[in-house]
Amino acid sequence: MIKYWKTIFCVMIVVILGTSFFIFIPVTDLQRIVPKATQILSLPQPLFFGCNMYRDNAGIYMEAHDVGNMHFPREQRPELDDESFVIINKAYSKDKNHVYLNCTADRIVVGADSATFAPYDIKKDVRLGRDKTNVYYNDYVVEGADPDTYIEITSSFDKDKNNVYFIGRKIEGADPETYVPLSYSCGRDQWAIYCEQKRISSIDAETFTQIDAKSWHDKDHYYCMLYSDIQVKEKDCSISQY
């Protein structure tokens, strides 16, 4: 505020040879005399957003930090709007112009409407959000998803009234009413087994039964989990069958 006090004079007490007297110095001259470091010390404390993100009079910045053996210096973030930037959770942040992936605003969620964007669960750091038009997984649009009925099933599977999705990608043909996850990457509905977005095999829903955490069977086949895929076997899921 010192720049607005152009008519105010500062009083300095100078002591020379034990004699004190007053010298009146215009503020404009005082600004040249006071070191910059002294002026910086008078600034307010930086505003801490979280996730190592701060704002001071110079703008928003990420403080210097270490990750493992790597050191990252302080980084100014002039592309972020000082007045409107907020961290939503660890998965998303935003300002009046954009929505950003991660609380450190790593990249723009292209097309997301900042005014209406919100994560599906603000208490969880899940990279799943929506605005008035679309659903977003990470920083991309979940094509064809319905924002009003879209829900998370597990950390990898979601669904809406029309479809089932694996990490934000539609599983063609999967029935959202009867879909049940079997593992991180595989699941089934009343007609078939799917791994990721691929249909593996038809099943007989009436006789489909789980044997253990990695195997199932129906009246026709055995279904055996191998790494992130399911193999269809005629006999059983013993090691020799792989």
DARALIN-V26632 format. One line per field, one symbol per residue. phi: phi as a letter, one per 20 degrees, with the letter a starting at -180 (. if undefined). psi: psi as a letter, one per 30 degrees, with the letter a starting at -180 (. if undefined). burial: + if it has 24 or more other C-alpha atoms within 12 Angstrom, else -. Layout:
BEGIN
phi->???
psi->???
burial->???
END
This chain:
BEGIN
phi->.ffeefdeddeddddclmdebecedgggffffeffggffffefffgeeeolmdcccfepebdfgbdcmedddfgcfcffefgedfbeebfebbacfdbdcfmfelfbfefnfeffdfbffcfedeeebbbcfdcdcdldcfefmfegfdfceecfddcbcfdbdcdkndfefnfeffdfcfdbgdcabcfdbdcclddfeafceffdfceebfcbbbcfdbdddfcldcdeecedbdfgffe
psi->ffffifgkkkkkkkjjhgkklkkjkkeeeeefekleeeeeffllkkkjelhgklkaffaklklklkjbgkkjlkjkiffkkeffkkkeafflllafelkkklfghelkjkfkjeefkklejffkhkijllafelkkkcglkjkfkjffgklkeaffkllafelkkjhgkkjkfkjfegkkkfaeflllafflkkkcgkkellljefgkkkeafgkllafelkjkkjcglkkkledagleff.
burial->-----------------------------+------------------+++++++----++++----------------+-+--+++++++++++-++++++++++-++-++++--++++-----++++++--+++++++++-++++--+++++-+++++-++++++++++-++++--+++++++++++-+++++++++++++-+--+-----+++++--+++++---+++++---+-----
END
